């Protein structure tokens, strides 16, 4: 059974808030796998991401706005479901964002936190983790918040620590795909190229370029499989 079906299929979404929605990719998953929903609000701090997200969804009951996740501008207990996907390791103050998510969640409502983690199982997954952490390092050097991925237990504990009455976790790990799949290798090589392009004006670019080329050679030699993902679902008492 699909991990998203397992994690989300029992949830009556009601009014849904998707934190750090980016281009809205997780909203597509919520639409498909929630048992039902009435309205979805996607928020992000990036105007460019929000513009892309808005162009991807034309439904009247799906809308987007620019809101800081650390200071949500919604009243207490406004939403039946609050989600955040692949963003935990991008937050400067994880506990503050999670506290805000809990605040705006109605009693008996669900929180959904999904993120990749660094407990990789194959060398090809390790390639993906190394490239991800390489990009995170470059972004931090430029003043952006982009941390290394957490451990699986750290992600689960971040929700457990909110004091919800029921917390369940669901795992997905890419261990069976072909690590040398041509398209996947090419796409990840393009990620390395974008990171290097982003870093070109940095004073230590030569060292960054060497690391990028080492990762490129590893990609050719070992291949690529996606970092594992955990989905954590909690219910507010």
C-alpha positions in Angstrom: 0.0 0.0 0.0 1.2 3.5 -0.9 2.8 5.2 2.1 0.6 8.3 1.5 -2.5 6.2 1.4 -1.5 4.5 4.7 -0.7 7.8 6.4 -3.5 10.1 5.0 -6.3 7.9 3.9 -8.1 7.9 7.2 -8.0 11.6 7.7 -11.0 13.8 7.1 -9.1 16.9 6.2 -11.7 19.6 6.6 -9.9 23.0 6.5 -6.3 22.2 5.6 -3.2 24.4 6.1 0.0 23.4 4.2 3.1 25.1 5.8 6.1 26.0 3.6 4.1 24.8 0.6 6.8 25.8 -1.9 5.4 25.1 -5.4 2.5 23.2 -3.9 3.7 19.7 -4.5 2.4 18.3 -1.2 -1.0 19.7 -1.9 -1.3 17.4 -4.8 -0.7 14.5 -2.4 -3.2 15.8 0.1 -5.8 16.2 -2.6 -5.2 12.6 -3.8 -4.9 10.7 -0.5 -6.9 12.6 2.2 -10.3 10.9 2.8 -11.8 14.3 2.1 -11.2 18.0 2.5 -13.2 21.2 2.1 -10.4 23.8 1.6 -6.7 23.9 1.4 -4.5 27.0 2.2 -0.9 26.9 1.1 1.5 29.4 2.7 5.2 30.2 2.0 7.6 33.1 2.5 8.7 33.0 -1.2 6.6 35.0 -3.6 8.2 33.2 -6.6 7.2 29.8 -5.2 3.7 31.0 -4.4 3.3 32.3 -8.0 4.3 28.9 -9.3 2.0 27.1 -6.9 -1.0 29.3 -7.9 -0.4 28.5 -11.5 -0.6 24.8 -10.7 -4.0 24.9 -9.0 -7.1 26.5 -10.4 -9.6 25.2 -7.9 -11.5 27.9 -5.9 -11.1 25.9 -2.7 -7.3 25.9 -3.0 -5.5 29.2 -2.4 -2.1 30.6 -1.5 -0.7 33.5 0.6 2.6 34.8 1.8 2.9 34.0 5.5 5.9 33.5 7.8 5.7 30.0 9.3 7.2 31.2 12.6 4.5 33.8 13.1 1.3 32.4 11.6 -1.3 35.1 11.1 -4.3 32.8 11.8 -6.4 32.5 14.9 -6.1 29.7 17.4 -7.8 26.5 16.4 -8.5 27.6 12.8 -7.7 24.4 10.9 -8.7 20.7 11.0 -5.4 19.6 9.4 -2.0 21.2 9.3 0.8 19.8 7.2 4.5 20.4 6.4 6.5 18.4 3.9 10.2 18.3 3.2 10.7 21.6 5.0 11.6 20.7 8.6 15.3 21.0 7.9 14.8 24.4 6.3 13.5 26.1 9.4 15.7 28.3 11.6 13.5 27.6 14.6 11.8 24.2 14.3 10.1 24.2 17.7 8.6 27.7 17.0 7.1 26.6 13.8 5.7 23.3 15.2 4.3 25.3 18.2 2.5 27.6 15.7 1.2 24.6 13.8 -0.2 23.2 17.0 -1.7 26.5 18.0 -3.8 26.9 14.8 -5.0 23.3 14.9 -8.4 22.5 16.2 -8.9 19.9 18.9 -9.1 16.4 17.4 -7.3 17.8 14.3 -4.3 16.2 12.6 -0.8 17.4 12.1 1.2 15.8 9.3 5.0 16.2 9.1 6.9 14.6 6.3 10.7 14.9 5.6 13.6 13.0 4.3 16.1 11.7 6.9 19.8 10.8 6.9 19.5 7.1 8.0 20.2 5.8 4.5 20.3 2.1 3.7 22.3 1.9 0.5 25.4 3.6 -1.0 23.2 5.1 -3.7 21.0 6.7 -1.1 24.1 8.0 0.5 24.9 9.8 -2.8 21.6 11.6 -2.6 22.2 12.6 1.0 25.7 13.9 0.2 24.5 16.0 -2.7 21.6 17.3 -0.5 24.0 18.2 2.3 26.4 19.8 -0.2 23.6 22.1 -1.4 22.6 22.9 2.2 26.2 23.9 3.0 26.4 26.2 0.0 23.0 27.8 0.9 24.1 28.3 4.5 27.3 30.0 3.3 25.1 32.4 1.4 23.0 33.2 4.5 20.0 30.9 3.9 18.6 28.4 6.5 19.2 25.0 5.1 20.3 22.4 7.6 21.5 18.8 7.1 18.6 16.4 7.2 17.6 15.1 10.6 17.6 11.5 11.8 14.3 9.6 11.6 13.9 9.7 15.3 14.5 13.4 15.6 11.6 14.0 13.1 9.3 11.6 15.0 10.3 13.2 18.3 9.6 16.7 17.0 5.9 15.7 16.7 5.8 13.5 19.8 7.1 16.5 21.9 4.0 18.5 21.0 2.0 16.2 23.4 -0.5 14.9 20.9 -2.6 12.0 22.1 -1.7 9.7 19.1 1.3 9.8 16.9 2.0 7.3 14.1 4.9 7.1 11.7 5.1 5.7 8.2 8.3 4.9 6.2 9.3 4.9 2.6 12.8 3.9 1.4 14.0 3.7 -2.2 16.1 0.6 -2.2 14.8 -1.3 -5.2 15.1 1.2 -8.0 18.0 1.0 -10.5 20.7 3.3 -9.0 22.2 3.8 -12.5 19.0 4.8 -14.2 20.1 7.3 -16.8 17.4 9.9 -16.3 17.8 9.9 -12.5 21.6 10.3 -12.8 21.2 13.1 -15.3 18.6 14.9 -13.1 20.9 14.7 -10.0 23.9 15.9 -12.1 21.8 18.9 -13.0 21.3 19.5 -9.3 25.1 19.6 -8.8 25.4 22.0 -11.7 22.8 24.3 -10.2 24.6 24.3 -6.8 27.9 25.1 -8.5 26.3 27.9 -10.5 24.7 29.3 -7.3 28.2 29.4 -5.7 30.2 30.8 -8.6 30.7 34.3 -7.0 31.8 32.9 -3.6 35.4 33.5 -2.7 36.1 29.8 -1.9 34.5 28.7 -5.2 37.4 26.5 -6.2 37.0 24.3 -3.1 33.3 24.1 -3.6 33.8 23.1 -7.2 36.2 20.3 -6.2 33.6 18.9 -3.8 31.0 19.2 -6.5 33.2 17.3 -9.0 33.9 14.6 -6.4 30.1 14.1 -5.9 29.7 14.0 -9.7 32.2 11.2 -9.9 30.5 9.3 -7.1 27.2 9.7 -8.9 28.8 8.1 -12.0 30.3 5.3 -9.9 27.7 4.5 -7.3 24.5 5.9 -8.8 21.5 7.5 -7.0 18.5 6.4 -5.0 16.4 8.9 -3.0 16.9 9.6 0.6 14.4 7.8 2.9 11.3 9.6 4.0 9.2 9.4 7.1 5.6 10.7 7.4 4.5 11.4 11.0 0.8 12.0 11.8 -0.4 13.2 15.2 -3.8 13.9 16.6 -4.4 16.9 18.9 -6.3 16.0 22.1 
